[in-house]
Amino acid sequence: MARIVTVEEHELSKEAAEDYAALKAQGKLSNMKQALLRDHRTFKAFIGWYDSWASLADAVGNRAATVYAHAISTTNSCQLCSLFFINDLRELGLDPASFETTEAEAELQELATQIVKDPTSVSDDLFERLHHRYSDDQIVVIVGFAAQMIATNNFNSVLQIDVDRRLLPLKDEFHPATWRNNR
């Protein structure tokens, strides 16, 4: 159960209520967005994730972006975000528990793991490989997205935001990372 109560449209400021109504009309009102709308400025900061996602998909392609976001979220043990990307991987025709990655996707998964585990120790070897594949502009997009994704993971995990109804059938597919257990 979430550590905070999500809000309803009538409880919000005018600006937040407008965003709430728009999201609801589009079928995009998630539990996280309802929680974020408690503070409209925080909501606006987090909604920038979608711009970052669009840049990432442009830089690496939609499938690789989804693989990367899933790797960040699962390494960071964010149940809610992991389930969203498990769903997205399934929509791409991939079995989230066992699919073959391309070389580029494997490098992005490696980057995701290193960034989440210790962002100050991302290896020079990995960056050398990334520089062979991506421009500096694309690397900024890739790393910037990871920062956005980690912020989203942390928000959902700290506040224990409830899993959205549409993702409940996938709940058993989430397996928290265990790398922190012996720290």
OpenMM code with the backbone's topology and positions (N, CA, C; nanometers):
from openmm import Vec3, app, unit

residues = "MET ALA ARG ILE VAL THR VAL GLU GLU HIS GLU LEU SER LYS GLU ALA ALA GLU ASP TYR ALA ALA LEU LYS ALA GLN GLY LYS LEU SER ASN MET LYS GLN ALA LEU LEU ARG ASP HIS ARG THR PHE LYS ALA PHE ILE GLY TRP TYR ASP SER TRP ALA SER LEU ALA ASP ALA VAL GLY ASN ARG ALA ALA THR VAL TYR ALA HIS ALA ILE SER THR THR ASN SER CYS GLN LEU CYS SER LEU PHE PHE ILE ASN ASP LEU ARG GLU LEU GLY LEU ASP PRO ALA SER PHE GLU THR THR GLU ALA GLU ALA GLU LEU GLN GLU LEU ALA THR GLN ILE VAL LYS ASP PRO THR SER VAL SER ASP ASP LEU PHE GLU ARG LEU HIS HIS ARG TYR SER ASP ASP GLN ILE VAL VAL ILE VAL GLY PHE ALA ALA GLN MET ILE ALA THR ASN ASN PHE ASN SER VAL LEU GLN ILE ASP VAL ASP ARG ARG LEU LEU PRO LEU LYS ASP GLU PHE HIS PRO ALA THR TRP ARG ASN ASN ARG".split()
positions = [
    Vec3(0.0832, -0.1178, 0.0000),
    Vec3(0.0000, 0.0000, 0.0000),
    Vec3(0.0881, 0.1247, 0.0000),
    Vec3(0.0516, 0.2205, -0.0802),
    Vec3(0.1295, 0.3426, -0.0940),
    Vec3(0.1397, 0.4169, 0.0385),
    Vec3(0.2502, 0.4865, 0.0549),
    Vec3(0.2743, 0.5630, 0.1769),
    Vec3(0.2028, 0.6974, 0.1778),
    Vec3(0.1492, 0.7358, 0.0644),
    Vec3(0.0684, 0.8572, 0.0568),
    Vec3(-0.0597, 0.8236, -0.0178),
    Vec3(-0.1592, 0.9055, 0.0034),
    Vec3(-0.2867, 0.8870, -0.0645),
    Vec3(-0.2825, 0.9648, -0.1954),
    Vec3(-0.3225, 0.9001, -0.3028),
    Vec3(-0.3298, 0.9715, -0.4299),
    Vec3(-0.4469, 1.0687, -0.4248),
    Vec3(-0.4437, 1.1673, -0.5106),
    Vec3(-0.5450, 1.2728, -0.5070),
    Vec3(-0.6470, 1.2544, -0.6185),
    Vec3(-0.7598, 1.3164, -0.5974),
    Vec3(-0.8638, 1.3209, -0.6996),
    Vec3(-0.8676, 1.4620, -0.7567),
    Vec3(-0.9260, 1.4760, -0.8716),
    Vec3(-0.9253, 1.6014, -0.9463),
    Vec3(-0.9753, 1.7203, -0.8646),
    Vec3(-1.0815, 1.7021, -0.7889),
    Vec3(-1.1401, 1.8134, -0.7123),
    Vec3(-1.0507, 1.8629, -0.5985),
    Vec3(-0.9463, 1.7878, -0.5632),
    Vec3(-0.8558, 1.8257, -0.4548),
    Vec3(-0.7355, 1.9063, -0.5030),
    Vec3(-0.7244, 1.9285, -0.6328),
    Vec3(-0.6031, 1.9841, -0.6916),
    Vec3(-0.6131, 2.1329, -0.7217),
    Vec3(-0.4954, 2.1937, -0.7391),
    Vec3(-0.4910, 2.3306, -0.7889),
    Vec3(-0.5468, 2.3316, -0.9307),
    Vec3(-0.5767, 2.4497, -0.9801),
    Vec3(-0.6341, 2.4617, -1.1144),
    Vec3(-0.5439, 2.3966, -1.2195),
    Vec3(-0.4134, 2.4284, -1.2152),
    Vec3(-0.3194, 2.3742, -1.3149),
    Vec3(-0.3089, 2.2219, -1.3046),
    Vec3(-0.2992, 2.1737, -1.1814),
    Vec3(-0.2886, 2.0293, -1.1613),
    Vec3(-0.4171, 1.9590, -1.2050),
    Vec3(-0.5315, 2.0214, -1.1760),
    Vec3(-0.6601, 1.9628, -1.2163),
    Vec3(-0.6719, 1.9549, -1.3679),
    Vec3(-0.6178, 2.0542, -1.4381),
    Vec3(-0.6203, 2.0507, -1.5851),
    Vec3(-0.5362, 1.9339, -1.6375),
    Vec3(-0.4180, 1.9146, -1.5785),
    Vec3(-0.3342, 1.8016, -1.6200),
    Vec3(-0.3993, 1.6691, -1.5837),
    Vec3(-0.4590, 1.6614, -1.4671),
    Vec3(-0.5299, 1.5409, -1.4241),
    Vec3(-0.6379, 1.5053, -1.5267),
    Vec3(-0.7201, 1.6043, -1.5626),
    Vec3(-0.8301, 1.5807, -1.6570),
    Vec3(-0.7778, 1.5367, -1.7931),
    Vec3(-0.6706, 1.6006, -1.8391),
    Vec3(-0.6130, 1.5646, -1.9692),
    Vec3(-0.5590, 1.4218, -1.9667),
    Vec3(-0.4866, 1.3867, -1.8599),
    Vec3(-0.4327, 1.2509, -1.8487),
    Vec3(-0.5445, 1.1481, -1.8415),
    Vec3(-0.6471, 1.1792, -1.7662),
    Vec3(-0.7608, 1.0867, -1.7534),
    Vec3(-0.8290, 1.0667, -1.8887),
    Vec3(-0.8484, 1.1755, -1.9626),
    Vec3(-0.9135, 1.1675, -2.0943),
    Vec3(-0.8314, 1.0847, -2.1924),
    Vec3(-0.6983, 1.0891, -2.1788),
    Vec3(-0.6085, 1.0136, -2.2667),
    Vec3(-0.5870, 0.8699, -2.2187),
    Vec3(-0.6418, 0.8350, -2.1035),
    Vec3(-0.6196, 0.7020, -2.0466),
    Vec3(-0.4786, 0.6853, -1.9931),
    Vec3(-0.4151, 0.7956, -1.9503),
    Vec3(-0.2757, 0.7910, -1.9056),
    Vec3(-0.2585, 0.8365, -1.7609),
    Vec3(-0.3643, 0.8300, -1.6833),
    Vec3(-0.3567, 0.8714, -1.5440),
    Vec3(-0.3136, 0.7517, -1.4591),
    Vec3(-0.1863, 0.7440, -1.4323),
    Vec3(-0.1317, 0.6332, -1.3535),
    Vec3(-0.1316, 0.6696, -1.2053),
    Vec3(-0.1068, 0.5696, -1.1222),
    Vec3(-0.0969, 0.5943, -0.9787),
    Vec3(0.0180, 0.6897, -0.9478),
    Vec3(0.1295, 0.6748, -1.0172),
    Vec3(0.2427, 0.7647, -0.9948),
    Vec3(0.2050, 0.9090, -1.0286),
    Vec3(0.1394, 0.9294, -1.1407),
    Vec3(0.1021, 1.0656, -1.1803),
    Vec3(0.0028, 1.1248, -1.0817),
    Vec3(-0.0886, 1.0444, -1.0312),
    Vec3(-0.1809, 1.0949, -0.9296),
    Vec3(-0.1062, 1.1378, -0.8039),
    Vec3(-0.0038, 1.0639, -0.7674),
    Vec3(0.0766, 1.1024, -0.6509),
    Vec3(0.1555, 1.2302, -0.6800),
    Vec3(0.2164, 1.2364, -0.7961),
    Vec3(0.2954, 1.3543, -0.8324),
    Vec3(0.2114, 1.4815, -0.8394),
    Vec3(0.0872, 1.4686, -0.8787),
    Vec3(0.0012, 1.5863, -0.8925),
    Vec3(-0.0286, 1.6547, -0.7590),
    Vec3(0.0104, 1.5959, -0.6480),
    Vec3(-0.0013, 1.6632, -0.5190),
    Vec3(0.0802, 1.7925, -0.5191),
    Vec3(0.1872, 1.7962, -0.5981),
    Vec3(0.2652, 1.9188, -0.6158),
    Vec3(0.2879, 1.9365, -0.7651),
    Vec3(0.2250, 2.0363, -0.8229),
    Vec3(0.2268, 2.0531, -0.9670),
    Vec3(0.3673, 2.0762, -1.0215),
    Vec3(0.4513, 2.1488, -0.9492),
    Vec3(0.5880, 2.1719, -0.9969),
    Vec3(0.6678, 2.0417, -0.9994),
    Vec3(0.6485, 1.9582, -0.8998),
    Vec3(0.7167, 1.8277, -0.8997),
    Vec3(0.6641, 1.7418, -1.0140),
    Vec3(0.5345, 1.7439, -1.0335),
    Vec3(0.4746, 1.6728, -1.1467),
    Vec3(0.5386, 1.7174, -1.2783),
    Vec3(0.5505, 1.8490, -1.2981),
    Vec3(0.6087, 1.9026, -1.4219),
    Vec3(0.7531, 1.8564, -1.4389),
    Vec3(0.8286, 1.8536, -1.3306),
    Vec3(0.9673, 1.8072, -1.3385),
    Vec3(0.9732, 1.6611, -1.3824),
    Vec3(0.8880, 1.5783, -1.3254),
    Vec3(0.8905, 1.4361, -1.3582),
    Vec3(0.8312, 1.4071, -1.4957),
    Vec3(0.7390, 1.4866, -1.5399),
    Vec3(0.6759, 1.4612, -1.6698),
    Vec3(0.7758, 1.4830, -1.7837),
    Vec3(0.8868, 1.5518, -1.7539),
    Vec3(0.9955, 1.5659, -1.8511),
    Vec3(1.0556, 1.4327, -1.8922),
    Vec3(1.0258, 1.3284, -1.8150),
    Vec3(1.0711, 1.1930, -1.8489),
    Vec3(1.0293, 1.1582, -1.9916),
    Vec3(0.9112, 1.1988, -2.0328),
    Vec3(0.8611, 1.1640, -2.1658),
    Vec3(0.9441, 1.2278, -2.2766),
    Vec3(0.9929, 1.3485, -2.2545),
    Vec3(1.0835, 1.4115, -2.3515),
    Vec3(1.2151, 1.3356, -2.3574),
    Vec3(1.2656, 1.2980, -2.2394),
    Vec3(1.3896, 1.2214, -2.2330),
    Vec3(1.3723, 1.0860, -2.3022),
    Vec3(1.2570, 1.0224, -2.2808),
    Vec3(1.2276, 0.8944, -2.3468),
    Vec3(1.2276, 0.9104, -2.4985),
    Vec3(1.1648, 1.0161, -2.5483),
    Vec3(1.1584, 1.0386, -2.6933),
    Vec3(1.2984, 1.0562, -2.7506),
    Vec3(1.3831, 1.1303, -2.6806),
    Vec3(1.5215, 1.1478, -2.7265),
    Vec3(1.5963, 1.0151, -2.7253),
    Vec3(1.5748, 0.9363, -2.6212),
    Vec3(1.6401, 0.8051, -2.6122),
    Vec3(1.5960, 0.7146, -2.7266),
    Vec3(1.4660, 0.7075, -2.7513),
    Vec3(1.4152, 0.6225, -2.8597),
    Vec3(1.4700, 0.6683, -2.9946),
    Vec3(1.4835, 0.7993, -3.0136),
    Vec3(1.5443, 0.8511, -3.1365),
    Vec3(1.6905, 0.8087, -3.1473),
    Vec3(1.7608, 0.8087, -3.0354),
    Vec3(1.9049, 0.7797, -3.0352),
    Vec3(1.9359, 0.6315, -3.0524),
    Vec3(1.8579, 0.5440, -2.9876),
    Vec3(1.8935, 0.4017, -2.9870),
    Vec3(1.7870, 0.3108, -3.0470),
    Vec3(1.6683, 0.3632, -3.0747),
    Vec3(1.5568, 0.2825, -3.1234),
    Vec3(1.4663, 0.2418, -3.0081),
    Vec3(1.3407, 0.2172, -3.0377),
    Vec3(1.2408, 0.1880, -2.9347),
    Vec3(1.2704, 0.0587, -2.8587),
    Vec3(1.3086, -0.0457, -2.9296),
    Vec3(1.3359, -0.1728, -2.8613),
    Vec3(1.4543, -0.1584, -2.7664),
    Vec3(1.5645, -0.1008, -2.8130),
    Vec3(1.6822, -0.0837, -2.7270),
    Vec3(1.6501, 0.0077, -2.6095),
    Vec3(1.5700, 0.1122, -2.6328),
    Vec3(1.5304, 0.2017, -2.5239),
    Vec3(1.4514, 0.1253, -2.4188),
    Vec3(1.3625, 0.0380, -2.4626),
    Vec3(1.2811, -0.0408, -2.3698),
    Vec3(1.3678, -0.1388, -2.2918),
    Vec3(1.4602, -0.2033, -2.3593),
    Vec3(1.5532, -0.2954, -2.2926),
    Vec3(1.6339, -0.2203, -2.1870),
    Vec3(1.6823, -0.1025, -2.2222),
    Vec3(1.7623, -0.0198, -2.1315),
    Vec3(1.6804, 0.0238, -2.0099),
    Vec3(1.5615, 0.0761, -2.0328),
    Vec3(1.4764, 0.1219, -1.9225),
    Vec3(1.4407, 0.0055, -1.8300),
    Vec3(1.4136, -0.1094, -1.8886),
    Vec3(1.3842, -0.2286, -1.8081),
    Vec3(1.5051, -0.2662, -1.7233),
    Vec3(1.6241, -0.2625, -1.7814),
    Vec3(1.7455, -0.2977, -1.7074),
    Vec3(1.7697, -0.2004, -1.5921),
    Vec3(1.7476, -0.0732, -1.6146),
    Vec3(1.7630, 0.0255, -1.5066),
    Vec3(1.6648, -0.0051, -1.3947),
    Vec3(1.5391, -0.0225, -1.4301),
    Vec3(1.4339, -0.0410, -1.3299),
    Vec3(1.4489, -0.1710, -1.2523),
    Vec3(1.4862, -0.2785, -1.3196),
    Vec3(1.5009, -0.4059, -1.2477),
    Vec3(1.6264, -0.4054, -1.1618),
    Vec3(1.7352, -0.3474, -1.2111),
    Vec3(1.8570, -0.3388, -1.1292),
    Vec3(1.8304, -0.2535, -1.0059),
    Vec3(1.7473, -0.1518, -1.0206),
    Vec3(1.7132, -0.0618, -0.9101),
    Vec3(1.5980, -0.1165, -0.8252),
    Vec3(1.5455, -0.2332, -0.8600),
    Vec3(1.4390, -0.3014, -0.7859),
    Vec3(1.3100, -0.2209, -0.7744),
    Vec3(1.2785, -0.1422, -0.8761),
    Vec3(1.1523, -0.0682, -0.8750),
    Vec3(1.0432, -0.1572, -0.9350),
    Vec3(0.9563, -0.2042, -0.8482),
    Vec3(0.8510, -0.2945, -0.8937),
    Vec3(0.7616, -0.2289, -0.9989),
    Vec3(0.7124, -0.1095, -0.9691),
    Vec3(0.6178, -0.0451, -1.0590),
    Vec3(0.6790, -0.0212, -1.1964),
    Vec3(0.7969, 0.0397, -1.2005),
    Vec3(0.8601, 0.0677, -1.3304),
    Vec3(0.8971, -0.0611, -1.4029),
    Vec3(0.9470, -0.1592, -1.3286),
    Vec3(0.9815, -0.2875, -1.3913),
    Vec3(0.8599, -0.3494, -1.4585),
    Vec3(0.7460, -0.3446, -1.3916),
    Vec3(0.6255, -0.4023, -1.4497),
    Vec3(0.5814, -0.3272, -1.5747),
    Vec3(0.5959, -0.1951, -1.5756),
    Vec3(0.5637, -0.1201, -1.6966),
    Vec3(0.6501, -0.1688, -1.8129),
    Vec3(0.7800, -0.1890, -1.7875),
    Vec3(0.8682, -0.2292, -1.8973),
    Vec3(0.8575, -0.3776, -1.9300),
    Vec3(0.8192, -0.4600, -1.8348),
    Vec3(0.7869, -0.5995, -1.8660),
    Vec3(0.6706, -0.6009, -1.9649),
    Vec3(0.5706, -0.5203, -1.9377),
    Vec3(0.4562, -0.5085, -2.0279),
    Vec3(0.5003, -0.4593, -2.1660),
    Vec3(0.5850, -0.3569, -2.1681),
    Vec3(0.6321, -0.3023, -2.2960),
    Vec3(0.7154, -0.4038, -2.3741),
    Vec3(0.7999, -0.4799, -2.3038),
    Vec3(0.8779, -0.5837, -2.3726),
    Vec3(0.7838, -0.6881, -2.4331),
    Vec3(0.6823, -0.7270, -2.3593),
    Vec3(0.5843, -0.8229, -2.4113),
    Vec3(0.5151, -0.7678, -2.5358),
    Vec3(0.4811, -0.6376, -2.5318),
    Vec3(0.4166, -0.5752, -2.6483),
    Vec3(0.5091, -0.5746, -2.7699),
    Vec3(0.6404, -0.5792, -2.7465),
    Vec3(0.7371, -0.5890, -2.8565),
    Vec3(0.7584, -0.7334, -2.9006),
    Vec3(0.6871, -0.8272, -2.8379),
    Vec3(0.6994, -0.9680, -2.8735),
    Vec3(0.8158, -1.0378, -2.8052),
    Vec3(0.8671, -0.9793, -2.6971),
    Vec3(0.9811, -1.0365, -2.6263),
    Vec3(0.9373, -1.0965, -2.4935),
    Vec3(0.9984, -1.2067, -2.4571),
    Vec3(0.9767, -1.2648, -2.3253),
    Vec3(1.0752, -1.1969, -2.2305),
    Vec3(1.0280, -1.1146, -2.1363),
    Vec3(1.1180, -1.0397, -2.0498),
    Vec3(1.2159, -1.1256, -1.9706),
    Vec3(1.1802, -1.2508, -1.9455),
    Vec3(1.2670, -1.3396, -1.8684),
    Vec3(1.3765, -1.4028, -1.9532),
    Vec3(1.3568, -1.4062, -2.0851),
    Vec3(1.4571, -1.4720, -2.1693),
    Vec3(1.4439, -1.4266, -2.3147),
    Vec3(1.5159, -1.3253, -2.3500),
    Vec3(1.5214, -1.2832, -2.4897),
    Vec3(1.6660, -1.2516, -2.5236),
    Vec3(1.6965, -1.2669, -2.6491),
    Vec3(1.8330, -1.2392, -2.6933),
    Vec3(1.8467, -1.0916, -2.7244),
    Vec3(1.9525, -1.0337, -2.6692),
    Vec3(1.9792, -0.8930, -2.6954),
    Vec3(2.0753, -0.8805, -2.8123),
    Vec3(2.0690, -0.7667, -2.8760),
    Vec3(2.1709, -0.7329, -2.9740),
    Vec3(2.2953, -0.6885, -2.8967),
    Vec3(2.4059, -0.6719, -2.9663),
    Vec3(2.5277, -0.6239, -2.9009),
    Vec3(2.5042, -0.4857, -2.8397),
    Vec3(2.4357, -0.3990, -2.9121),
    Vec3(2.4073, -0.2644, -2.8619),
    Vec3(2.3182, -0.2700, -2.7376),
    Vec3(2.2167, -0.3566, -2.7391),
    Vec3(2.1291, -0.3703, -2.6224),
    Vec3(2.2050, -0.4244, -2.5023),
    Vec3(2.2947, -0.5192, -2.5250),
    Vec3(2.3750, -0.5752, -2.4158),
    Vec3(2.4629, -0.4665, -2.3537),
    Vec3(2.5182, -0.3790, -2.4373),
    Vec3(2.5991, -0.2679, -2.3839),
    Vec3(2.5122, -0.1729, -2.3020),
    Vec3(2.3914, -0.1462, -2.3475),
    Vec3(2.3011, -0.0598, -2.2716),
    Vec3(2.2605, -0.1253, -2.1393),
    Vec3(2.2375, -0.2560, -2.1411),
    Vec3(2.2074, -0.3263, -2.0161),
    Vec3(2.3258, -0.3173, -1.9192),
    Vec3(2.4459, -0.3324, -1.9729),
    Vec3(2.5660, -0.3219, -1.8901),
    Vec3(2.5771, -0.1816, -1.8309),
    Vec3(2.5521, -0.0811, -1.9131),
    Vec3(2.5558, 0.0567, -1.8648),
    Vec3(2.4502, 0.0778, -1.7564),
    Vec3(2.3310, 0.0278, -1.7798),
    Vec3(2.2232, 0.0413, -1.6813),
    Vec3(2.2655, -0.0166, -1.5468),
    Vec3(2.3205, -0.1358, -1.5498),
    Vec3(2.3632, -0.2020, -1.4263),
    Vec3(2.4718, -0.1214, -1.3558),
    Vec3(2.5709, -0.0757, -1.4315),
    Vec3(2.6800, -0.0003, -1.3703),
    Vec3(2.6323, 0.1338, -1.3149),
    Vec3(2.5457, 0.2034, -1.3868),
    Vec3(2.4959, 0.3325, -1.3397),
    Vec3(2.4170, 0.3159, -1.2105),
    Vec3(2.3296, 0.2168, -1.2045),
    Vec3(2.2479, 0.1980, -1.0845),
    Vec3(2.3346, 0.1543, -0.9670),
    Vec3(2.4245, 0.0620, -0.9893),
    Vec3(2.5042, 0.0075, -0.8790),
    Vec3(2.6055, 0.1073, -0.8249),
    Vec3(2.6737, 0.1789, -0.9118),
    Vec3(2.7735, 0.2762, -0.8670),
    Vec3(2.8053, 0.3714, -0.9811),
    Vec3(2.7326, 0.4820, -0.9892),
    Vec3(2.7517, 0.5732, -1.1018),
    Vec3(2.8906, 0.6350, -1.1084),
    Vec3(2.9648, 0.6295, -0.9997),
    Vec3(3.1010, 0.6853, -1.0022),
    Vec3(3.2034, 0.5850, -1.0548),
    Vec3(3.1592, 0.4635, -1.0833),
    Vec3(3.2519, 0.3597, -1.1297),
    Vec3(3.2120, 0.2988, -1.2631),
    Vec3(3.1389, 0.3729, -1.3465),
    Vec3(3.1088, 0.3209, -1.4800),
    Vec3(3.2423, 0.3068, -1.5520),
    Vec3(3.2663, 0.1914, -1.6095),
    Vec3(3.3999, 0.1585, -1.6600),
    Vec3(3.4384, 0.2363, -1.7860),
    Vec3(3.5675, 0.2641, -1.7951),
    Vec3(3.6217, 0.3278, -1.9147),
    Vec3(3.6067, 0.2365, -2.0355),
    Vec3(3.6211, 0.1061, -2.0136),
    Vec3(3.6051, 0.0091, -2.1220),
    Vec3(3.4666, 0.0199, -2.1845),
    Vec3(3.3650, 0.0285, -2.1002),
    Vec3(3.2286, 0.0395, -2.1514),
    Vec3(3.2124, 0.1712, -2.2275),
    Vec3(3.2655, 0.2800, -2.1744),
    Vec3(3.2519, 0.4076, -2.2444),
    Vec3(3.3255, 0.4086, -2.3772),
    Vec3(3.4346, 0.3377, -2.3834),
    Vec3(3.5054, 0.3264, -2.5116),
    Vec3(3.4170, 0.2554, -2.6144),
    Vec3(3.3518, 0.1488, -2.5713),
    Vec3(3.2605, 0.0775, -2.6620),
    Vec3(3.1413, 0.1640, -2.7008),
    Vec3(3.0871, 0.2384, -2.6055),
    Vec3(2.9742, 0.3267, -2.6349),
    Vec3(3.0146, 0.4351, -2.7353),
    Vec3(3.1362, 0.4876, -2.7208),
    Vec3(3.1839, 0.5915, -2.8136),
    Vec3(3.2007, 0.5389, -2.9560),
    Vec3(3.2199, 0.4108, -2.9727),
    Vec3(3.2281, 0.3522, -3.1069),
    Vec3(3.0905, 0.3434, -3.1725),
    Vec3(2.9878, 0.3445, -3.0906),
    Vec3(2.8518, 0.3248, -3.1403),
    Vec3(2.7705, 0.4546, -3.1423),
    Vec3(2.7972, 0.5430, -3.0474),
    Vec3(2.7147, 0.6628, -3.0303),
    Vec3(2.7995, 0.7898, -3.0283),
    Vec3(2.7369, 0.8986, -3.0702),
    Vec3(2.8021, 1.0302, -3.0626),
    Vec3(2.7959, 1.0809, -2.9180),
    Vec3(2.8717, 1.1855, -2.8910),
    Vec3(2.8646, 1.2465, -2.7579),
    Vec3(2.7229, 1.2943, -2.7273),
    Vec3(2.6556, 1.3509, -2.8267),
    Vec3(2.5176, 1.3958, -2.8058),
    Vec3(2.4280, 1.2787, -2.7665),
    Vec3(2.4441, 1.1660, -2.8332),
    Vec3(2.3626, 1.0485, -2.8008),
    Vec3(2.3970, 0.9932, -2.6625),
    Vec3(2.5233, 0.9983, -2.6256),
    Vec3(2.5635, 0.9501, -2.4928),
    Vec3(2.5016, 1.0377, -2.3841),
    Vec3(2.4941, 1.1680, -2.4079),
    Vec3(2.4270, 1.2565, -2.3120),
    Vec3(2.2806, 1.2151, -2.2972),
    Vec3(2.2157, 1.1851, -2.4065),
    Vec3(2.0761, 1.1402, -2.4029),
    Vec3(2.0647, 1.0101, -2.3240),
    Vec3(2.1515, 0.9153, -2.3504),
    Vec3(2.1471, 0.7835, -2.2865),
    Vec3(2.1685, 0.7952, -2.1356),
    Vec3(2.2696, 0.8694, -2.0950),
    Vec3(2.2988, 0.8848, -1.9522),
    Vec3(2.1927, 0.9737, -1.8857),
    Vec3(2.1491, 1.0776, -1.9556),
    Vec3(2.0443, 1.1641, -1.9013),
    Vec3(1.9157, 1.0876, -1.8767),
    Vec3(1.8813, 0.9996, -1.9694),
    Vec3(1.7609, 0.9183, -1.9491),
    Vec3(1.7764, 0.8304, -1.8257),
    Vec3(1.8938, 0.7713, -1.8079),
    Vec3(1.9151, 0.6857, -1.6903),
    Vec3(1.8893, 0.7650, -1.5623),
    Vec3(1.9375, 0.8878, -1.5580),
    Vec3(1.9156, 0.9709, -1.4390),
    Vec3(1.7656, 0.9954, -1.4175),
    Vec3(1.6937, 1.0241, -1.5256),
    Vec3(1.5485, 1.0436, -1.5167),
    Vec3(1.4796, 0.9155, -1.4691),
    Vec3(1.5214, 0.8029, -1.5227),
    Vec3(1.4593, 0.6756, -1.4890),
    Vec3(1.4853, 0.6413, -1.3427),
    Vec3(1.6073, 0.6636, -1.2969),
    Vec3(1.6416, 0.6347, -1.1576),
    Vec3(1.5596, 0.7230, -1.0635),
    Vec3(1.5413, 0.8502, -1.0983),
    Vec3(1.4580, 0.9388, -1.0162),
    Vec3(1.3158, 0.8845, -1.0083),
    Vec3(1.2636, 0.8391, -1.1205),
    Vec3(1.1292, 0.7818, -1.1232),
    Vec3(1.1231, 0.6547, -1.0393),
    Vec3(1.2245, 0.5681, -1.0547),
    Vec3(1.2312, 0.4462, -0.9733),
    Vec3(1.2290, 0.4803, -0.8250),
    Vec3(1.3119, 0.5772, -0.7868),
    Vec3(1.3226, 0.6118, -0.6454),
    Vec3(1.1923, 0.6705, -0.5916),
    Vec3(1.1283, 0.7555, -0.6688),
    Vec3(1.0003, 0.8128, -0.6265),
    Vec3(0.8996, 0.7004, -0.5986),
    Vec3(0.8859, 0.6103, -0.6943),
    Vec3(0.7888, 0.5011, -0.6796),
    Vec3(0.8248, 0.4064, -0.5659),
    Vec3(0.9513, 0.3760, -0.5514),
    Vec3(0.9933, 0.2809, -0.4481),
    Vec3(0.9829, 0.3403, -0.3080),
    Vec3(1.0303, 0.4627, -0.2897),
    Vec3(1.0262, 0.5243, -0.1568),
    Vec3(0.8817, 0.5417, -0.1103),
    Vec3(0.7955, 0.5870, -0.2003),
    Vec3(0.6553, 0.6091, -0.1631),
    Vec3(0.5695, 0.4834, -0.1783),
    Vec3(0.6309, 0.3750, -0.2251),
    Vec3(0.5609, 0.2476, -0.2433),
    Vec3(0.4300, 0.2679, -0.3207),
    Vec3(0.4425, 0.3384, -0.4332),
    Vec3(0.3258, 0.3669, -0.5165),
    Vec3(0.2639, 0.2343, -0.5609),
    Vec3(0.1346, 0.2235, -0.5461),
    Vec3(0.0642, 0.0997, -0.5810),
    Vec3(0.0787, 0.0676, -0.7297),
    Vec3(0.0855, -0.0604, -0.7577),
    Vec3(0.0903, -0.1084, -0.8954),
    Vec3(-0.0426, -0.0736, -0.9624),
    Vec3(-0.0354, -0.0181, -1.0814),
    Vec3(-0.1560, 0.0172, -1.1557),
    Vec3(-0.2347, -0.1090, -1.1889),
    Vec3(-0.3657, -0.0955, -1.1885),
    Vec3(-0.4572, -0.2097, -1.2083),
    Vec3(-0.4206, -0.2905, -1.3325),
    Vec3(-0.3879, -0.2223, -1.4419),
    Vec3(-0.3601, -0.2946, -1.5665),
    Vec3(-0.2335, -0.3807, -1.5581),
    Vec3(-0.1466, -0.3516, -1.4605),
    Vec3(-0.0222, -0.4267, -1.4462),
    Vec3(-0.0316, -0.5394, -1.3432),
    Vec3(-0.1403, -0.5434, -1.2685),
    Vec3(-0.1541, -0.6450, -1.1632),
    Vec3(-0.1364, -0.7882, -1.2141),
    Vec3(-0.1854, -0.8231, -1.3342),
    Vec3(-0.1637, -0.9608, -1.3817),
    Vec3(-0.0152, -0.9965, -1.4009),
    Vec3(0.0717, -0.8968, -1.4094),
    Vec3(0.2150, -0.9212, -1.4300),
    Vec3(0.2937, -0.9231, -1.2995),
    Vec3(0.2267, -0.8969, -1.1891),
    Vec3(0.2956, -0.8752, -1.0610),
    Vec3(0.3927, -0.9879, -1.0252),
    Vec3(0.3593, -1.1117, -1.0563),
    Vec3(0.4466, -1.2247, -1.0228),
    Vec3(0.5715, -1.2306, -1.1108),
    Vec3(0.5755, -1.1510, -1.2158),
    Vec3(0.6921, -1.1503, -1.3041),
    Vec3(0.8027, -1.0579, -1.2546),
    Vec3(0.7742, -0.9798, -1.1514),
    Vec3(0.8760, -0.8913, -1.0949),
    Vec3(0.9588, -0.9677, -0.9934),
    Vec3(1.0889, -0.9634, -1.0124),
    Vec3(1.1826, -1.0257, -0.9193),
    Vec3(1.2840, -0.9198, -0.8793),
    Vec3(1.2798, -0.8725, -0.7540),
    Vec3(1.3710, -0.7674, -0.7128),
    Vec3(1.5167, -0.8101, -0.7272),
    Vec3(1.6007, -0.7151, -0.7605),
    Vec3(1.7436, -0.7414, -0.7698),
    Vec3(1.7961, -0.7778, -0.6311),
    Vec3(1.8980, -0.8603, -0.6286),
    Vec3(1.9534, -0.9051, -0.4997),
    Vec3(2.0948, -0.8541, -0.4759),
    Vec3(2.1478, -0.7714, -0.5646),
    Vec3(2.2877, -0.7288, -0.5523),
    Vec3(2.3134, -0.6456, -0.4272),
    Vec3(2.2120, -0.5841, -0.3696),
    Vec3(2.2302, -0.5026, -0.2488),
    Vec3(2.2299, -0.5867, -0.1210),
    Vec3(2.1885, -0.7104, -0.1297),
    Vec3(2.1671, -0.7919, -0.0095),
    Vec3(2.2888, -0.8035, 0.0796),
    Vec3(2.4072, -0.8073, 0.0247),
    Vec3(2.5295, -0.8274, 0.1045),
    Vec3(2.6106, -0.6996, 0.1226),
    Vec3(2.5476, -0.5871, 0.1020),
    Vec3(2.6199, -0.4600, 0.1150),
    Vec3(2.6293, -0.4187, 0.2587),
] * unit.nanometer
topology = app.Topology()
chain = topology.addChain("A")
for resn in residues:
    res = topology.addResidue(resn, chain)
    for name in ("N", "CA", "C"):
        topology.addAtom(name, app.Element.getBySymbol(name[0]), res)
